[in-house]
Amino acid sequence: MTDRREAITEDLRALANDLRSLLESATTDPKERKRKERMWRVLYGVLGAVTTLVARRAATKAWGILTGEQPPIGGAAQPRPAKQEEKVTQEV
């Protein structure tokens, strides 16, 4: 008797899942769903980039406050002090 009940319960669950899937596919627009997915990816990417930039700036400021030195970043990314540029233009 329990095997029969379990089989019926399993079939009813499968039927409910199929009906739920049918209702979802009948009521949603695939183009709208794709657009929402693209907008989500854009939002996720922008927030990731912004938080990365904010974290870098915060780390740079914290390093300067804690050590009193410029952070050890790559040579190409390190800005030159403005005083040296003024001397070079005055000499020319």
N, C-alpha and C positions, 0 to 999 in steps of 0.2 A: 504494500500500500504506500509506503514512504517513497519507493522508487518512482511510482506513478506521480505522486505529488511533486517530487523534485523535478521530474521531466516536464510537468505542466508549468511549474514555476519558472523553469529555465526558458521554456518556449514563450511564456508571457513576457518575460524580461526582454528577450530578443525582439518580440513584436513591438514592445514599447520603445526600444531603442530605434527600431526601423521607422516607426511612426514619428518619433522626435526628429530623426534625420530627414525624413520626407517633409515635415513641416518647416524645418530650417531651410532646406533647399528651395522650397516653394515661396518662402517669404523674404529671402535675402537676394539682393542683386550682386552678381559676381563682380561687376565693374566697381560698384560702390565699395565692396569688401577689399578689392585690390587697392583702391584709392586710399582707404583708411589704413591699410598695411603700409603703403608708401609714406603716408603722413607720419605714421608711428616711427618708421625708420628714420625719417628726417629729424623728427623731434628728438629721438634717442641719440642720433649722431651729433646734433647741435648741443644738446646738454652735455654729452661726453666731452666735446671739444671745449666748451666754456668752463667746465669744472677742471679740466686739465690746465687751462691757462691760469685760472684763479689759483690752483694749487701751486703752480710754478712760481707765480708772483709772491704768494704767501711764503713759500719755502725760501725764496731769494731774500725777502725782507727779514725773515727769522734768522737766516744764516748771518746776515749783516749785523743784526742786533746781538746775536749770541757770540759771534767771533770778532766782530769789528772789521772784517775783511770782506772782499768781494767773493761771491761763491765761485768755486772752481768749475766753471763751465767751459765748453770748447772755445778755441781761439777765434773762430769765425763768428760765433754767436756773442762774444763778449764785446760790449760797446766800449769805444775809446772815451777817455775823459775829455771834456770840452776844453780844458785849459791847454792841452797839448795842441789841439787843432788851432787855437787862437795864435799860439807862438809860431806855428808853421806859416800861417797866412801873413803875419807881421814881418817875418824874415824875408819873404819873397817880395 
